[in-house]
Amino acid sequence: MTVFHLLLVAVIQGLTEFLPVSSSGHLILLPNLTGMADQGQAIDVAVHVGTLGAVILYFWADVREALSGLPRLVTGRIDTPGARLAWLLIVATLPVIVVGLMLKLTGLDDALRSVTVIGWAMLLFGLVLWWTDQRGATTRETRDWSLRHAWILGLWQAVALIPGTSRSGIVITGARALGYARPDAARISMLMSIPTIIASGVLLGAEVVGDADWELLKYAAIGAVFAFASALLALALMMRLLRTVSFTPYVVYRVALGVLLIWWGMT
């Protein structure tokens, strides 16, 4: 694996993980469209760790609050904001873990990794994002997040296991449909990404531990650093833009790329 290939993977992962354009879809497309070799699961784990660090740093106040509530949650008490946030994040993560394991055990996860599937997911879920963003109310804030809404958004998040859907995009879609304002919908989506990335990282990491070597670990560390930097930049930019701009620019990109991929896959 060349350094250029590594940096390309890291930057793509970092820029697309939190934007509603599907990071997994772009990473699957990279070897399909360029002829480059697949980067392998070890690099996938590394760049996911990098993006995880970025979202934790950006939302550190919320993360610290959730961590402070974990001891109370373990004892069965959900009587503080931190314990409540930790509980909601756990509930919202359960559907994607269950569905992800089912896809992994049945082999359907590999069957979905096609250019045509990514193209249709890009197109259709991009249009759904546009529809909910334009028609959704803006009456709810992050503090209104309830157990029922955590479960609903968890189910929306599980749909993102279809490559091209976008985890952040589909959760934002669900949150906008529930009436959350754009910055709050994005904030909930980003917070939900933390336990989800941890869960997927543990699953992938368990498969590559035995195959790791010092050379691979060196490349993985470089990939994690660049993924962290690009993810932090993309996250900060999106959260700033959402104060004045809708999700329409991302939708336009998704629709254009989706149509192109469907045409390319069919021909």
C-alpha positions as CSV (number, residue, x, y, z in Angstrom):
1,M,0.0,0.0,0.0
2,T,1.5,3.3,-1.0
3,V,1.5,6.4,1.2
4,F,-0.7,8.2,-1.4
5,H,-3.3,5.4,-1.3
6,L,-3.3,5.5,2.5
7,L,-3.7,9.3,2.7
8,L,-6.5,9.1,0.1
9,V,-8.4,6.5,2.2
10,A,-7.9,8.5,5.4
11,V,-9.0,11.8,3.9
12,I,-12.1,10.2,2.2
13,Q,-13.1,8.6,5.4
14,G,-12.5,11.7,7.5
15,L,-14.4,14.0,5.2
16,T,-17.3,11.8,4.5
17,E,-17.9,10.1,7.9
18,F,-19.9,12.9,9.4
19,L,-21.2,14.5,6.2
20,P,-24.5,13.0,5.0
21,V,-22.9,11.5,1.9
22,S,-21.8,7.9,3.1
23,S,-18.2,7.2,4.0
24,S,-18.5,3.5,3.6
25,G,-20.0,4.0,0.1
26,H,-17.0,6.2,-0.9
27,L,-14.5,3.7,0.5
28,I,-16.1,0.8,-1.4
29,L,-16.1,2.9,-4.6
30,L,-12.4,3.8,-4.3
31,P,-11.0,0.4,-5.4
32,N,-14.0,-0.2,-7.8
33,L,-13.5,3.1,-9.7
34,T,-9.7,3.5,-9.5
35,G,-8.4,-0.1,-9.7
36,M,-6.5,0.4,-6.4
37,A,-6.3,-2.6,-4.1
38,D,-8.8,-2.8,-1.2
39,Q,-7.1,-1.1,1.8
40,G,-8.0,-4.0,4.1
41,Q,-9.8,-4.1,7.5
42,A,-6.8,-3.0,9.5
43,I,-6.7,0.4,7.7
44,D,-10.5,0.6,8.0
45,V,-10.3,0.2,11.8
46,A,-7.5,2.8,12.0
47,V,-9.4,5.5,10.0
48,H,-12.5,4.8,12.0
49,V,-10.5,5.3,15.2
50,G,-9.3,8.6,13.8
51,T,-12.8,9.8,13.1
52,L,-13.9,8.6,16.5
53,G,-11.3,10.8,18.1
54,A,-12.5,13.8,16.1
55,V,-16.2,13.5,17.1
56,I,-15.2,12.9,20.8
57,L,-13.0,16.0,20.8
58,Y,-15.7,18.2,19.1
59,F,-18.5,17.1,21.4
60,W,-16.3,16.6,24.5
61,A,-18.8,18.4,26.8
62,D,-21.6,15.9,25.8
63,V,-19.2,13.0,26.0
64,R,-17.9,13.9,29.4
65,E,-21.5,14.3,30.6
66,A,-22.5,10.8,29.3
67,L,-19.3,9.3,30.8
68,S,-20.1,10.9,34.2
69,G,-23.5,9.3,34.1
70,L,-22.4,5.8,33.4
71,P,-21.7,4.8,37.0
72,R,-25.2,5.8,38.0
73,L,-26.6,4.0,35.0
74,V,-24.8,0.8,35.9
75,T,-26.6,0.9,39.3
76,G,-29.9,1.3,37.6
77,R,-30.4,5.0,38.3
78,I,-31.2,7.3,35.4
79,D,-31.7,10.4,37.5
80,T,-29.1,12.8,36.1
81,P,-28.6,14.3,32.6
82,G,-25.5,12.3,32.1
83,A,-27.1,9.0,33.0
84,R,-30.0,9.8,30.8
85,L,-27.8,10.7,27.8
86,A,-25.7,7.5,28.3
87,W,-28.9,5.4,28.4
88,L,-30.4,7.0,25.2
89,L,-27.1,6.4,23.3
90,I,-27.1,2.8,24.4
91,V,-30.7,2.3,23.3
92,A,-30.1,4.1,20.0
93,T,-27.1,1.8,19.2
94,L,-28.8,-1.6,19.9
95,P,-30.6,-1.9,16.5
96,V,-27.5,-1.3,14.4
97,I,-25.5,-3.9,16.4
98,V,-28.2,-6.5,16.0
99,V,-28.8,-5.9,12.3
100,G,-25.1,-5.6,11.7
101,L,-24.4,-9.0,13.3
102,M,-27.2,-10.6,11.3
103,L,-25.8,-9.2,8.0
104,K,-22.3,-10.4,9.0
105,L,-23.3,-13.9,9.9
106,T,-25.5,-14.4,6.8
107,G,-22.9,-12.9,4.4
108,L,-25.4,-10.3,3.1
109,D,-23.0,-7.5,4.0
110,D,-20.7,-8.5,1.2
111,A,-23.6,-9.0,-1.2
112,L,-24.6,-5.3,-0.7
113,R,-21.1,-4.0,-1.6
114,S,-21.9,-3.2,-5.3
115,V,-21.7,0.0,-7.3
116,T,-25.4,-0.3,-8.3
117,V,-26.6,-0.7,-4.7
118,I,-24.5,2.3,-3.6
119,G,-25.9,4.4,-6.5
120,W,-29.5,3.6,-5.7
121,A,-28.9,4.2,-1.9
122,M,-27.2,7.5,-2.7
123,L,-30.0,8.7,-4.9
124,L,-33.1,7.5,-2.9
125,F,-31.9,8.3,0.6
126,G,-30.6,11.6,-0.6
127,L,-34.1,12.5,-1.9
128,V,-35.6,11.3,1.4
129,L,-33.2,13.6,3.3
130,W,-34.2,16.5,1.1
131,W,-37.9,15.8,1.6
132,T,-37.7,15.6,5.4
133,D,-35.4,18.6,5.6
134,Q,-37.7,20.8,3.6
135,R,-40.9,19.6,5.3
136,G,-39.8,18.8,8.8
137,A,-40.6,21.1,11.7
138,T,-37.9,22.8,13.8
139,T,-39.6,22.7,17.1
140,R,-37.4,20.2,18.9
141,E,-33.9,20.5,20.4
142,T,-31.3,18.0,21.7
143,R,-32.7,18.3,25.2
144,D,-36.1,17.0,23.9
145,W,-34.5,13.7,22.9
146,S,-36.6,10.9,24.5
147,L,-36.3,7.2,24.9
148,R,-38.9,6.7,22.2
149,H,-37.0,8.9,19.8
150,A,-33.7,7.2,20.6
151,W,-35.3,3.9,19.6
152,I,-36.8,5.3,16.4
153,L,-33.5,6.9,15.4
154,G,-31.7,3.7,16.2
155,L,-33.9,1.9,13.7
156,W,-33.1,4.6,11.1
157,Q,-29.4,4.2,11.8
158,A,-29.6,0.5,11.2
159,V,-30.7,1.3,7.6
160,A,-27.2,2.8,7.1
161,L,-25.8,-0.7,6.9
162,I,-26.8,-0.6,3.2
163,P,-23.7,0.9,1.6
164,G,-24.3,4.4,0.2
165,T,-27.1,5.2,2.7
166,S,-24.9,7.3,5.0
167,R,-25.1,6.7,8.8
168,S,-25.1,10.4,9.6
169,G,-27.5,11.2,6.7
170,I,-30.1,8.7,7.6
171,V,-30.1,9.6,11.3
172,I,-30.4,13.3,10.4
173,T,-33.3,12.4,8.1
174,G,-35.0,10.6,10.9
175,A,-34.4,13.5,13.4
176,R,-35.7,16.1,10.9
177,A,-38.8,13.9,10.4
178,L,-39.3,14.0,14.2
179,G,-39.1,17.8,14.1
180,Y,-35.5,18.5,15.4
181,A,-33.8,21.6,14.1
182,R,-30.9,21.1,11.7
183,P,-28.1,21.7,14.2
184,D,-29.8,19.5,16.8
185,A,-30.5,16.7,14.3
186,A,-26.8,16.8,13.3
187,R,-25.7,16.9,17.0
188,I,-27.7,13.8,17.9
189,S,-26.4,12.0,14.8
190,M,-22.8,12.8,15.7
191,L,-23.3,11.6,19.3
192,M,-24.9,8.4,18.1
193,S,-21.9,7.8,15.9
194,I,-19.6,7.4,19.0
195,P,-20.9,4.1,20.3
196,T,-21.6,2.9,16.8
197,I,-18.0,3.5,15.6
198,I,-16.8,1.8,18.8
199,A,-18.9,-1.2,18.2
200,S,-17.9,-1.6,14.5
201,G,-14.3,-0.9,15.5
202,V,-14.3,-3.7,18.1
203,L,-15.9,-6.1,15.6
204,L,-13.4,-5.3,12.8
205,G,-10.5,-5.1,15.2
206,A,-11.1,-8.6,16.6
207,E,-10.7,-9.9,13.1
208,V,-7.3,-8.2,12.3
209,V,-5.5,-8.5,15.7
210,G,-3.8,-11.7,14.7
211,D,-2.7,-10.5,11.3
212,A,-1.2,-7.2,12.4
213,D,2.5,-6.4,12.0
214,W,4.7,-3.4,12.7
215,E,4.7,-2.2,9.1
216,L,0.9,-2.4,9.0
217,L,0.6,-0.7,12.4
218,K,2.8,2.2,11.2
219,Y,0.5,2.7,8.2
220,A,-2.6,2.4,10.4
221,A,-1.3,5.1,12.7
222,I,-0.6,7.5,9.9
223,G,-4.1,6.8,8.5
224,A,-5.7,7.4,11.9
225,V,-4.0,10.8,12.2
226,F,-5.0,12.1,8.8
227,A,-8.6,10.7,9.2
228,F,-8.8,12.6,12.6
229,A,-7.7,15.9,11.0
230,S,-10.0,15.7,8.0
231,A,-12.9,14.5,10.1
232,L,-12.5,17.4,12.6
233,L,-12.4,19.9,9.7
234,A,-15.5,18.5,8.0
235,L,-17.4,18.3,11.3
236,A,-16.6,21.9,12.3
237,L,-17.5,23.1,8.8
238,M,-20.8,21.3,8.6
239,M,-21.9,22.4,12.1
240,R,-21.1,26.0,11.3
241,L,-22.9,25.9,7.9
242,L,-26.0,24.4,9.4
243,R,-26.7,27.7,11.2
244,T,-27.6,29.3,7.9
245,V,-27.7,26.6,5.2
246,S,-30.0,23.5,4.6
247,F,-28.9,20.0,3.7
248,T,-29.7,20.7,0.0
249,P,-26.1,21.0,-1.2
250,Y,-25.3,17.5,0.1
251,V,-28.5,16.2,-1.5
252,V,-27.5,17.6,-4.9
253,Y,-24.1,15.9,-4.6
254,R,-25.8,12.6,-3.6
255,V,-28.3,12.7,-6.4
256,A,-25.7,13.5,-9.0
257,L,-23.3,10.8,-7.8
258,G,-26.1,8.3,-7.4
259,V,-27.3,8.8,-11.0
260,L,-23.7,8.5,-12.3
261,L,-23.1,5.3,-10.3
262,I,-26.4,3.7,-11.4
263,W,-25.5,4.5,-15.1
264,W,-22.0,3.2,-14.6
265,G,-23.1,0.0,-12.8
266,M,-25.8,-0.8,-15.5
267,T,-23.4,-0.2,-18.5
